[in-house]
Amino acid sequence: MAPSIPTLQPKQQSLNSHPPLQPNISITAITPATLPAYRRLITLLLPIRYPDKFYKDSVANPISSSLALCAVWNDAPPRKRKIETFDGSLCSAPTASEPTVIAGIQCRIESLPTPPTDSSPASTRSTLYIQTLATLSPYRSLGIATALLDAIVATALRHYSSSSGNVVEIYAHVWEANEDALEWYIKRGFRVEHAVIQGYYRKLRPSGARVVRRSLGVADWLRFGGIQDEMDSVGNGDTGEKGALESKDLMANG
Ligand SMILES: CC(C)(COP(=O)(O)OP(=O)(O)OC[C@H]1O[C@@H](n2cnc3c(N)ncnc32)[C@H](O)[C@@H]1OP(=O)(O)O)[C@@H](O)C(=O)NCCC(=O)NCCS
C-alpha cells in the first residue's frame, strides 16, 4: 500500500532542539576492525545488496572512506577492578570494553550537469547521494542517524566544495512503503518527489522507490562551519583515536 506522505514541503529542523547524543556513542570513520559489523548491519537493515568492493572502498578508497561513518556504542566507563601488585597490595586497573557498531552511513559525490545559464565553465555542481543510512533498532530515536547525516554533510561541504564547485544538494532513494524513513527525511528538510521509481527494489513488494532530496545552501554552511576542524580528523580516513568524533562535540558545535 502506498504510504500517505503528510506533506511534501520541507520543514527545517533545528539541530539544537535535541539534547546531545549519549556520551557512550561515538561517530567514527569505518576501520578494518568495524567493517564486518558495519557490513552485517547494512545487509540486515537495507534491501540493497552491495558488492564486496563497496565495503572495501568504505575503508580503503580515500574518497569513499571520507564519506562513510559508523556510530559505535562504547560500554559504560570500565569499572575499576582490583589487581594484586608485586607487594601484595591492591590497586585499580581499567577493564577493556569492546565498541559495538550500532549505525552507519555511506555516501558518494555525483556530478551534476552545469546549467546552460552558468557563465563560468570551470564551475561544477555536485550532489551528495546517500547510499546507506541505518541504525540498529534498539538504538533508534537517540539522534544517531541525525548525527551521522550532519557529520557527512559537514564533510561534504568541507572537503568537496571549493571556489571551483559546490555540493549543492543531497538525495536518497527510500522504499515507497517505508513511511517511517520518508517521514524521517521530511523532518530533516527533504522533499519527497512525486514520481515512484518502479522496480527499484527487486526483492520487495511494492518494488518502488521514492527520491527524497534537499538543497544544501548558506544555512548548511553556517550550521556546520564550526565543526570543520573536527571533521578533518574523520574525513581524511584517520582511523586512530583522533578519528573518533565524540557526538556530543558535533552537536554542541553544530
Ligand atoms: C530511518 C532511521 C535511519 C532513523 O534512525 P534513528 O537513529 O532512529 O534516527 P534519529 O534518532 O536521528 O531520529 C529519530 C528520532 O529520534 C529523536 N531524537 C532523540 N534524541 C535525539 C537527538 N539527540 N538528536 C536528534 N534526534 C533525537 C528525534 O526526535 C527523532 O524523531 P523525529 O524524526 O520525529 O524528529 C532508522 O529508523 C533505520 O535504520 N531504519 C531502517 C533503515 C532505513 O529505513 N534507512 C533509511 C533509508 S536509506
The ligand as an ORCA input file, in Angstrom:
! r2SCAN-3c Opt
* xyz 0 1
  C      15.406      5.912      9.476
  C      16.473      5.582     10.519
  C      17.841      5.553      9.846
  C      16.439      6.633     11.643
  O      17.469      6.303     12.553
  P      17.499      6.896     14.070
  O      18.892      6.725     14.541
  O      16.420      6.307     14.876
  O      17.171      8.426     13.795
  P      17.272      9.627     14.865
  O      17.393      9.026     16.230
  O      18.296     10.562     14.410
  O      15.865     10.307     14.708
  C      14.702      9.646     15.205
  C      14.080     10.415     16.358
  O      14.967     10.481     17.447
  C      14.636     11.653     18.186
  N      15.809     12.064     18.956
  C      16.048     11.702     20.221
  N      17.184     12.225     20.649
  C      17.693     12.930     19.634
  C      18.875     13.696     19.484
  N      19.762     13.807     20.473
  N      19.116     14.283     18.283
  C      18.228     14.154     17.271
  N      17.089     13.430     17.360
  C      16.816     12.823     18.543
  C      14.185     12.645     17.193
  O      13.131     13.384     17.734
  C      13.754     11.832     16.017
  O      12.380     11.900     15.857
  P      11.751     12.713     14.643
  O      12.186     12.019     13.377
  O      10.303     12.617     14.931
  O      12.320     14.093     14.727
  C      16.161      4.195     11.188
  O      14.805      4.148     11.542
  C      16.515      2.986     10.341
  O      17.640      2.499     10.370
  N      15.531      2.456      9.560
  C      15.776      1.264      8.750
  C      16.676      1.561      7.574
  C      16.130      2.720      6.762
  O      14.949      2.804      6.511
  N      17.025      3.636      6.336
  C      16.636      4.839      5.610
  C      16.511      4.588      4.171
  S      18.058      4.940      3.364
*
